[in-house]
Amino acid sequence: MVALVHEEQGVRERVIPKVRAQGFPFDNGEFELIVEPINTPLPENDPLNFSADRIQWSESWQNKPEVSYSLAEQ
């Protein structure tokens, strides 16, 4: 919902890691919230910037399954 409001205002939010958690139980890291114009180019090589071309599909998922459908009762 907030993303839609920001879009109407021409801005977007981006979260970036600021301080890493140390790895203890119930540990917390620290993040920075950046509010910027929606048309600002995203940083290069940002590991948090997800796009479909970065998906690594398993080869078995790329093969089309051999499925046959029948309306006849068996």
C-alpha positions in Angstrom: 0.0 0.0 0.0 2.8 2.4 0.9 4.5 1.7 -2.4 1.4 2.8 -4.3 1.2 6.1 -2.3 4.9 6.7 -3.0 4.4 6.0 -6.7 1.7 8.7 -6.7 4.2 11.0 -5.1 6.9 10.1 -7.6 9.3 8.5 -5.0 10.3 5.0 -4.0 12.0 3.4 -1.0 15.2 1.3 -1.0 16.6 -0.6 1.9 20.4 -1.1 2.1 22.4 -2.9 4.8 24.2 -0.5 7.1 25.6 -2.7 10.0 25.7 -6.5 9.7 24.4 -8.6 12.5 27.2 -10.4 14.4 25.5 -13.8 14.2 24.4 -14.3 17.8 20.9 -15.6 18.6 18.2 -12.9 18.4 20.8 -10.7 16.8 19.9 -7.6 14.7 21.5 -5.8 11.9 21.0 -2.2 11.0 19.5 -1.0 7.7 19.2 2.4 6.0 16.0 3.4 4.3 16.5 5.6 1.3 13.7 7.6 -0.3 14.5 8.7 -3.8 12.8 9.9 -7.0 11.2 6.9 -8.7 13.2 7.4 -11.9 16.6 7.4 -10.2 18.8 4.6 -11.8 19.4 1.7 -9.4 23.0 1.1 -8.3 25.0 -1.3 -10.5 25.5 -4.8 -9.0 23.1 -4.2 -6.1 22.6 -7.7 -4.7 19.2 -6.7 -3.4 17.9 -5.6 -6.8 16.0 -8.6 -8.1 15.2 -9.1 -11.7 14.0 -12.1 -13.7 17.2 -12.4 -15.7 19.1 -13.2 -12.4 17.0 -16.3 -11.7 18.9 -19.5 -12.0 16.5 -22.2 -13.1 17.2 -25.8 -12.5 17.7 -27.6 -15.9 15.0 -30.2 -14.9 12.5 -27.3 -14.6 13.2 -26.1 -18.0 12.2 -29.4 -19.6 8.6 -29.5 -20.6 6.8 -32.3 -18.7 5.1 -35.0 -20.7 1.5 -34.7 -19.5 -1.5 -36.1 -21.2 -5.0 -35.0 -20.4 -8.1 -37.0 -21.0 -11.8 -36.4 -20.4 -12.6 -40.1 -20.6 -13.2 -42.0 -17.3 -10.8 -44.7 -16.6 
